Amino acid sequence: MNSMFRLVLAAFLVTVLVILGVLALGLFSGYSRSLTAWSRERQVSVERSARQILSSPGQEAPLLPLDVPLFIYDRDRQLVASNRGVGRRREVEGMPLLPVRDSDDTLLGYYSVGAAQFQADAANQALLRALLRGAVAALLAATAIALVSGPLLARYLSRPAAQVASGIDRMAEGNLDIALPEVGVREISGIARSANLLAERLRREQSIRTQWVQDVAHDLRSPVAMIKAQLEAMADGVYQADATRLKRLMEELGRVETLINDLDELMRLEAPELKPEISTFSAAGFLAGLRERFADILAETGWTLEERCAVDHITGDENLLYRALSNLLSNAIHHGGSGQGGSGNGVGGQGGGRVRCTLTRGGTPEGAEDGPLRISVWNDGPPVPPEDLPRVFDRLYRGEYARNTPGSGLGLTIARRIVQLHGGTIAMDSAAGAGTTLTIEIPLNPG
């Protein structure tokens, strides 16, 4: 593969040659047109001199051009003037006679002239020599400048590209701590800027991935260690394999299973090829399904679910939106309990309280169907600590008050990804005395 330096240099030199060729063609064309104009003007001048001589016989004849043979004849075709000597002879063979007429179109006589030769004139010869010397000098100067400036220009253009290519190669080898110089032409600096942004994103993703792996290992290690210890104790006869211990082991296994299932679902949702199956469905039926889904949990915990629906239909992927809203409601019930404090992926405790689910059209009067869908889930628990709010949607993030609450720490992350697949947004607001609200906004035509 040719280097950019060679390609730019070759392109520059070819461009210079093309320009020189165009200039040479222009000079040749200009010279040809000038020669034609000169010949035409010389013909007119010769005819004017012949008319003057024939219309005023006996007067002093004007000077005739000497660079071409010229013979002037009267109406009887007798030679009356010539720049080659005058004699009483008729027309010269091989030189056709051309008529000379006055303003009344009266025939005055004839003239014959040899072919005009531009180069035959001494002044013209000097002009041609000067033009030739100038053209050769310009050609040599242009060639010298091209040979000097071409490599400099090629190096100026190719050096930033080589630096960017080298930097990207180092990034591909795993070195993400480099910063490419954003110099050179706009296209090259744009590539360097994009590469720097990519490196920054990769560093951030690498940090998140490392933290994620550590969190997964931590969340799996605790229940697995507890299950292992319990089973070893039962195997050694220290503990009895009674119903209580088996139930606790099943709960820990359920926690592991939930984490694994949520991780699998998040990976599926983050796959680039996943596309939501958009349809229009009943908002009332959607809420009824959620009410039935949480009926047992509400009865067990003593929570109250309030519903406010100001829309008739919802457009989106029903299954995905059902999962997202289920996660929000589960988060509100499990992590917003009285006296504990609420949080994103799990901050708070349990206890009776209120949860309110509201469906409206954002920015439009209630009942209107031409605005973005706005879904909000509110609970009346204590506020989320301010330091937790920026991270409540991060993978496996569990705030300080959620360390001992059930959940995988992926509920809100999954909900956010589902909202993103619909082209929408999700946010959390929390304040003392006002409770905690999670708000989803989905465009009228999602996807």
N, C-alpha and C positions, 0 to 999 in steps of 0.2 A: 504494500500500500504506500502510495506516495505521501510524503510529509506535507503539511500545510504550507511550510516555507517554500518548498519547490513548486507547489501548485500556485501559490500567490505570485512567486517570482515569474513563473512561466506565463501566468495570466497577464501580469504587468508588461512583460516584454512583448507578448503577442499584441497587447493593446497599443503599445508604442509603435510596433511595426505596422499595424493597421492604420494608425493615425498618419504615419509617414506615407504609407501608400495612398491614403485619401488625399493628403496634401500634394503628393506628386501627381496624382490624377487631376487634381484641381489646377495645378500649375500648367500641366500639359493642355488641359481643356481651355484654360485662359489664354495660353499662347496661341492655340489654334484659332480661337475666336478673334484674338487681336490681329493675327496675320490676315484673316479673312477681311476684317474691317480695314486694315491697312491697304490691302490689295484693292478693295472697293473704292477707298478714298483716293488712291493713286490713279485709278481709272478715271474717276471724276475730274481729278486735277489735269490729267493729260487731255481729256476731252475739252475742258475749259480753255486750255492753252491753244488747242487746234481751232476752236471757234473764234478765239480772239484774233488769231493770225488770219483766218479766212474771211472774217467779217471786216477787217481793216487792212487790206493789202497796201503795201507801200510804207506803212508805219513801222516803227522799231518793234521787232519781234520780241516777245517775252522770252525769258530764259526757260529752256526746256530741260527736263530731268535727264541726267546722263547715265543713270543706272540701268535703263532699258533702251533698246533701239526704238526710235520714234520717227515716223515719216508722215508728212501732211501733204495731201493732194487737193487740187482744185476740182471743180465739177467735171473737168475733162480728164481727170485722173493723172494730171501732170504734177510731179513733185515740186512743192513750193517751199517746204521747210523740213529740216531734219537735224537731229543731233548727231548724225553720222556723216555730215557733209551733204551739200545740195547739188544735184545734177539734173539735166533734162532727160530723166528716164522715168518710166512708168513704175507701177507698183512692184514691190519686192515679192518674189515668189515665196510661198509658204506663210505669208503674213496677210491674213484676210483684211479687206478694207471695211472700215466702219463708218457709216454716214455721220456727217456733222450738220445739224440743222439749227436755224436761229429760232427766236421766240415765235415766229409766224409759221414754223414748220417748213420753212423754205430750205432746200438743200443748198448748203454752202460748199461742201466738198467731202473729202474722206480723210481718214487717218488710219494708220496701222501701227501697232505697238507690240513689242515682244513681251514675253511673260515676265511679270514683275518678280524680282527675286529680293526678298527681304534681306537676305544675308549679303547681298552684293554691295549694300551701302555700308560705308566705313563706320558711320555712327551707329547703324543698327548692329553691326558686328561687335562694336564696343559694348553696346547694351546687352547683347546676348552673352558675351563673356562675363560681364559683371553679374548678370542673373545666375549664370552657371556657377561662378565662384561663391555667390551667396547661398545657393541651394546646397552645394557640397559642404560649405562651412556649417550651415544649419543642420544638415544630416549628421555630420560628425559630432557636432555639439549635442544634438538630441540623443545620439547613440551613447556618447560618453555619460551624459546625465542619467540616461536610463540604466546603464551598467552600474553606476554608483548609487543612485537613489532606489533602484529596484530591490537589491538585497536589503537595504535599510528598511524600506517599506514592508517587504515581506517578513523581515525579522520583527518589526514593530507589530504587525498583525498576527504573526504566528506565535510569538512568545507567550502572550496571555492564554492563547488556546492550549499551548503545550502545558502551561502551569495548571490550567483547569483540568486537562486530561490526566496529568500526574496526580493531582489532588483527588480526583474521582477514583482513580485506581487505588489510592491509599484508603479511601473510604470503603471501597469494595473489599479490601483486605481486613477491614474491621477497625481501622484507625479513624474514629469519628471526632477526635479532638483537634482537628485542623480547621483553619479558616482560609478559604480560597480568596485571593485578591480580586476584588471586583473592578478590574481595570480593562482597558482595551476598548474595542468597538462595542456598540450597544448590544449586539447579539451575544458576543463573548461574555461581557459583564453580566448580561441577563442569565446566561447559563451558570456563571459562577454564583450569582445571587440565589438562583434556584437550588444549586448544589449545597450552598450553605444552609438554606432553609431546610432542605432534606436532611442534612447532617444533624441539624438541631432537633428536627422531629424524631429522627432515629435515636438520638441520645435520650430524648424524653421518653420515647417508647421503650427503649432499653431499660431505663430506670424504672418505668412503670412495670415492665415485664418482670424485672428482677424482684421488685417489691411484691408483685402479684404471686410469683412462685414462692417467695418466702411466706406470704400470708396463707397461701394454699397449704404449704407444708405445715405451718403452725396449726391451721384449723383442722388438718387431718391428723396431725401428730397427737393432739390432746385426746380426741375420742378413741383413736386406735390404741394409744398407751393405756387409757382407762379400761378399754375392753380387754386388752391383753392381760392387764394386771388382775382384773376380775376373774377371767377364765383360768389364769394360773393359780389364783387363790382357791377357786372351786376345785381345780384339778388336784391341788395339794390337800384338800379337805379343810382349808382354813375357813372358807365360806361355804354355806349351803346353797345349792342351786334352786332357791325358792322362787316363787312367782315375782316377788318384789325385785330381786336382783336381775332376773331375766327380763323383766319389763324395763329396768334401767338400761340394760345392755341393748335392748331393742330400740330405745330412744336414742342412744348414742349412734347406733347403726343407722337409724333414720336420719340423724343429723349428717352423717357422712354421705348417705345416699342423696339427701337434698343438695348438698354442696356439689357432688359429682353431677347430678342432673342439671343444676343451674349452670355449672361450668360448660356442660355439653350444649345447653340451650343457647348460652351467650356466644359460644363459638359458632353455632349454626346461624345465629342472627347477624353475626359480624362477617359472614361469608359474602364476598362481593357479588356472587351470582344470585343471592336471595332477593326476590322481589315480592312485595306485599300483594296479596290477592284482593284488589279493591272492589268493593261492592257497596250497595246502599241497603241498610237494614233499619229496623225499628229501634228507636231509642228506648221506648218503654219496655220492649222485650229484652233489650240489652241489660237494662237496670234490673229487671225481674230475675234474670239469670244470675246476676251478681248477688242479689238479695238471697236467693236460694243457696248460692255457694257459701255464703257466710252465716247462714241462719244458725247452725250449730255453734259456731265460734262465738257469735253474739250472745246466744243463750248461755253459754258456758261462762263467758267473761262478764256478762251484765252490761255490755256496751249497747248503745242505741244508735242505729243507722238512720239518718234522715236523708231523704231524696228530694231534689229539686230539679225538675226537667222542663226546660223551656224550648225544646226542639222536638220535632216529630221523627226525623230520620238522621242517621249518621252515615257518612261515606268514608269507608276505610276497610282495612282487613279486620273482620270481626273477631277472629280468633286471636290475633296479635293484640288488638286493643283490649280484649277481654283479659288477656294475661297481664298487660300493663296495668290496667285499673285494679285487677286483683292484687298485684304487688303493692300498689299504693294503699289500698284498703287494709291489707294485711300489715303493712308497715305502720299505719295509723293505729290499728288496734293493738298490735304487740308492743309498740315502742312509744306510745304517747300517753300512757296511763297516768293517773292522778299522782302528783307528788314526786314524779321521777324525772320528768323532762323528756321531750321527744327528739327524734333525730332521723337522719336520712336512711342509711342502710342498717340502721338498728341502734338507736340511742334511746333508752328509757326503760320503763318497767311495765307492769300490768295493773289493771284495776278498772272499775267501771268508768265510763265516760261517754262522750258523744262524738260521733263521726258523721260528717255531712258530705254527701256527694252531689255536685251541682253540674248540670249540663246546660250551657247557653251558647249563643252566638256572639263571639267577641266583637265589640264595637257596634252592635246593632240592637234595636229594641227586642225585648223578649218575644219569642215566637217567630222572629224573622228567620228566613232560611237562606240568606245570601251573604253570610259572613263566615269567618273561620270558626271552627268548633272549639269551644273552651270547656275543658273538664277540670274541675277543682275538687280536691279531697281535703277536708279540714278536720282537725281534731282539737279538743279543748285542753290538751295537756300543756305542761310547762314548755317554755320555748327551747329551741335547739341552741346550744352554746354557739356564739358567733364564730369561734374558731373551727367549728365542724361544718358550717354551712357551705363553704367553698368546695368541700370534698365529699359531700353526701352522695354524689353520683359516681364516685370512683369505685373501681372494682375492689371488692372485699373490704372496703373501709367500714369500720364499726367504731362509732364514737365512744368516748370514755364511759358513757352511761349504758352502753349496749354490750359490754363484754360478757355479761352473764345472761343475755336474752337469746331466745332461739332465732335461727335464721342463718343464711349462708353469707350475708354481706353482699349479695349480688342482685337483690330485688330491684333496687332503684336503678342500678346499672342496666339491667335488662329492660326496664321500663323506658329509660332514656334511649336505648338503641331502637326500640320499637317506634318511639315517637320520631326519631331521626329518619327511620325508614319511610315514615309518612310525610317527611319534609316539614315537621313541626318542631316545637320547642317545649321544654319542661323546666320548671324553676320551683324553688322552695322559698317561702317567706315564713318567718317565725319571730314572734315578739311576745314579751311578757304581757299577760292579760288578754292577748288576742289569739292565742293558740298557734298552731302550725298548719300552713296551707301548701299543698303541692298542686301546681297548675300546669295543665297540658293545653297547648294550643295547636290545632291541626288545621291546615288550609282547607278551603272549600273543595279544591280538587287535589287530594293528597297523592303522594307517590314520588 
